[in-house]
Amino acid sequence: PLRKGRSMREVMRASGVLEGVLKGLKGDPGRKYLLSDTVAYEPLTNYLNSFYFGEISIGTPPQNFLVLFDTGSSNLWVPSTYCRTPACENHAMFNCSLSSTFSDIGETYILRYGFGDLSVVLGSDTVTVSDFCPLGFGLSLDEPSSPFYYLDFDGILGLAYPGVGISGYNTLIQNMMQQNQLTEPIFSFYYSRNPTYNYGGEVILGGVDTQLYTGEVLWTPVVQEFYWKIGIEEFSIGPSATGWCSQGCHGIVDTGTFLLTIPGQFMSAFLQQLGAEENDEGYIVDCSSVPSMPTLYFAISGAQLSLPPSVYVLNVGSTYVSSTNGQPLWILGNVFLRQYYSIFDIANNRVGFALSA
């Protein structure tokens, strides 16, 4: 089960953090997908509004952590007792000396965030989601207090392809598949449109729940096996096709990003067609002069997937990062995925969408 926590934005505001600090966290959400041999850049702006978290356990006996299940990254990391910053001490911390199954790998690496680096050391232990699975994971050595202190979750569990993970180490899904712990080589997400603290949705490893969606599943192929990246053939605002994807667009299906993110080169035209304005945090905020907002349509694998205005208003951002071969890049985050049950088919390298129940 996933539960509704507080977004980092909500925690920071409740703590009296100045709006200027929030604005200083602005970054391009697309930079998360820039591959590097030495660092994994995961800007926390992608997580500012995220509030769907789930619990995992690590070690023997188990130590519990609240994590964000993220299809936009591949590594697992949690705070550890190696780290002495306030950001770590404000969260659950893994204590390796208390686990009889812990093995020290000792290799260190960096997660780079633009306004502070998170350094981790690799270890291996039993990870429990719904079953036991030995896995290498990162234990934080140092976390900058701002803004890590204000995260309402402890760590991140990546579900993207192994190619964007730490070289030479399996992802959680790889290990579960090798140990025959998945009924099928798939996983799926359901996000409730009306989340509560006790229930915000579900992530199902190894299957789907047909009661959580209606109608047929639309399957679309993954175009590059790093992230869950799919093709977008057209984007329409109301009944009007924009033609922005006439030469092809790509979209990354990312449970670790809250926003619907539009390619930066189209943002001005998008706002103009809506009659809305963009503030300096990159969200649509002034719709007071707009009598009615249109439904948005994505043409994917020959079908139209729609987003009503109640879903996307105030939840749109932009990215100036292009896809690998220069295609305009969209990020289909939680805003999109609350509308559609999503199925990630590892064996067939495809993503399925069905209207959420």
N, C-alpha and C positions, 0 to 999 in steps of 0.2 A: 504493500500500500504506500501511496504518496500522501503526504499531508501538507496543509497550507501553513507555511511559516510566515514570518515577516520578511519582506524584501529588504535588502541592504539600505535602500533609499528610505524605507519606513523606519528602520532602526536608527539611522543617522539623524533623521529629523526628530524622532522621539528623544534622542540624546542631546538635542540642542545644537547639533553641528550646523555651521553656517551654510547657507545656500551656496556661497562662493566655493566651499570645499567640494560640494556636489558638482558644481560646474567645472571645477578643476579636474574631475575624474573623466571628463569627456574624452573619448577616443574613438577611433574608427572600429566598429565591431568586426569588420572584415579582416582586420589584422590578425585575428585569431587563427586564420587559415593560411598565413604565410609560413611555408615550411622552412625549417632551418636545421642544420646538422647539430647545432650546439645548444639551441634554446627552443622552448615551446612558448610562444607568445600567446597568452590568453587574457586579453584585457578585461578587467573586472567591470567595465561598463556593460559588458554582455550580461553580467549577473546582477546589475543594480536593481532590477525589478523582478527578478526570479523569486518565486516563493513556493515551488513544488519540490519537496525534499523527502527522502526515504531513509530508513535506518538499515545499517549493516553492522556486523560484528567482526572483529579481528582478534585472533589469538586464542589461547587456551589457558585459563577460562576466557570466555569472550568479553571483549571491551567494545562498547557500543558507540557508534558515530552516526550523525545525521549528515547525509551527503546529497549532493546534486547529481542526478544521473544524466550524463552529458554525452549526447551523440556527436558533439563537435570537438571532442578530444578523446584520447585513448588511455591515459594513465589514471591510476588511483593514487591519491595522496590524502593524508590526514595529519593534523597536528600531532606533535610528539613531545615527550618530556625532555628531549634534547634541546628543545626551543624554550628560551626563557623570556621572550618578549611578551608584553601585555596581550597582544593579539592571540598568541597561543594559549596563555593562561586563562583567557576568557572563554575558551572552548574545551571540549573533551580532548584529552591528549593520550596518545598511545604510549604505554609504558612497556617497553620490550622485556624488561627484567621480570615482569609479572606473567609473561607468556612462556609456557614450556615448549611451545612449537615454533618459536621465533628463530630465524636464522639471519645473521647479519651478512648482507652483500657488500656494503661499505662504499659502493660507488655513489658519487654525488652528481647532481645535475641541477639546473636552474629553470624555473618558470619565470619568464620575464613579463612584467606587467606595465612597463612604461613609466610608472611613478613609484616603482619599488620592485625589487626582485624577491622571489620566494625560493630559498635554497632547501633542497631535500637530500636525504641520504637513503639509498635503497636498502630494503630488507625484504624478507620473505616470511609469510605466515599463513595460517588458515583464515580465509575470508568467508564469512557466512552471510549470504543474502537470503536464500531459502534452503540452502544445503551447504556443505563444507567444500571448500575449494582452495588448495594451496596457491598462493599468488605472490609475485613480487610487487611491492608497493613503495611509495615514497613517504618518508617520515620527515616532517618539516624540521629544519635546523634553525631557520630564522624567518619570521614574518613581520613585515613593517606594520606598525600599529594602525596607521591610517592607510587604507580603509579596512584591512583585514579584521581589525577589532570588532567591526560592526556587522560582520557576516552572521546571519542567523543559522547557518549550517556550518559544519566542521570542515568538510573536505569535498573533493570532487571525484566521481567515479566515471571514467571515460568509456564510451561504447562505440567510438569510431573505429575505423580499420587499423590494423597493426602498423601500417606504414607511417602513421603520424605519432606512434608511441616511441618509447625508449627502445633503441635498437638492441636486439638480442634478448628481450624479455617479453613474455606472453602477456596479452591483455586478459582481463577477467573472462570474456566470452571465449577466447581461444582455449583457456584452461578448462572451462566448463565443458566445451565440446570434446576436448581430448579425453576427459574423464567420464564421458557419456552421461553428463548430468543434465543435458537439455533434451527434452522429448523431441523437439525439432530444432534445427539450426536457425531459429528466428527469435526475435523479441519484439514486444509491442508496447505502446504507450496509450494511455487514456487520461486526459486531463478534464476534470469536471468543470463545467461552465460556472458552477456555483460552489467553489471549494470552501471547506471549513477546516478548522484546525485538525479535526479527527480524520477527515477524509478529503483529499484533494485529487485523487485519481489513483491509477495503478501503473506499474511497470511490470510486465509479465515476461520472464526469461524462459524461452523455450516454447512459447505458444501464443494463442490469442484467446480472447473472451468474446464470443459472438453476441453476448447480451449487451456489450458496451458499444455496439455500432448498429446501424441500420443500412439496408440496401446492399449493393454489390461492392466488392473491393476493387478499386482502380489500381492496377499495377503499373509501375514505370521503372525503367532500368536505371541503375547507377551508371553515370558516365565516367567516373574516375574513382578508383577504389582507394581513396584516402579518407575522404569524408563521405557522408551519405548525400552525394551530389547528384542531382537529377536535371533533366532538360526542361526548359519552359519555352513553349512555342509562341505564346501570345499573352499579353496582359491587357485587360480592358477595364475602363472606368465607366461603370454603368453599361449602356449598350454600345459604347464607342471603343473600338479596338485602337490601341495606341500605335501599333507597329513597332514598338521599341524592341521587340524580340524577333524581328523579321530575319535577322542574321543569326538567331539563336541566343538564348540566355541560359544561364545555369542557376539553380537554386540549391542551397544546402539546407537539409532538414536537420535542425539543430535544437534539441531539447534543452541545451544549456544557454540559449539566448532567448530572452523574453519577447523581444520586438519582432515585428515584421519589418525587415530592412530592405530598402529600395536602392538600386544602383544610383550613386550620387549624381551621375550625369542626367538622370531623369527627375530628380527631386523638385527642381523649380517648376518644370512643366506639370508635375503631379499636383503640387500645391496650387498652381494657377488654375488647373482644371477643377479643383475642389473649391477654389475661392478661399482657401485657408492660408495660414501663415506658420512659419517655422520659428521656434525660439532658439536660443543659443545652446540648448541641450539637445537639439535635434529631434524634437517631438512636435507633432501637430497639436497646437494648443488653442488657437483662436478660431473657433468655428461659429462664433456668435452671429456672424453675418451670413452664414450659409443656411438657407432655408431647409434644405434636405441633402443629406450626404448619400452618394451613390454606393451601390454594391460593387465590390471589386471582383474580377474574374481572372483566374489563371488557366490557360489552356495547357494541359499536361497530358501527354499520350492520347491526344485526340478528344479529351473530355474537359469540361469546364468545372473548375472548383471555385466556389464563391466564398467571399468574406463579406458579411453584412456590416454596415457602418458601426453598429453597436460593439462589434468585435475589435475593429482596428483604430477607431478614433482615440487619440492620445497615446497610441502604442506603435507609432511608425518612426523609424529612423533611417539613416542613409549610410552607405559604405562606398568608398572610392577604390576599394580593392576589386580587381577584376578576376575572373576565373583564369585557369592555367593558360589557355590560348587566347585570352583577351575578351572572352564573352562577358557581358554584363552579369554581375553576380547579385542574386537575391538571397536573403536569409529568412527561411521559414521557421520562425521561432514559436514560442508558446502561444502567442496570439493566434497564429495559423492553426496550431495543433490542438487548441481547445475546440476548434470547429470540426477537426477530423481525427478519428482514431488512426494511428500510424503503425504500420507493421514493417519491420526491418528484416528482410529475408537474406541471410548471409550466404546460403548455398547458391542462390540464384542471382545474387547481386542486384536486388530490386527493392523498391519501397512501395508499400501499399497504403492507400488512403480510403477510408469509408466514413460516412457522416456519423459523428458521435451521437450516441443515444442520449 
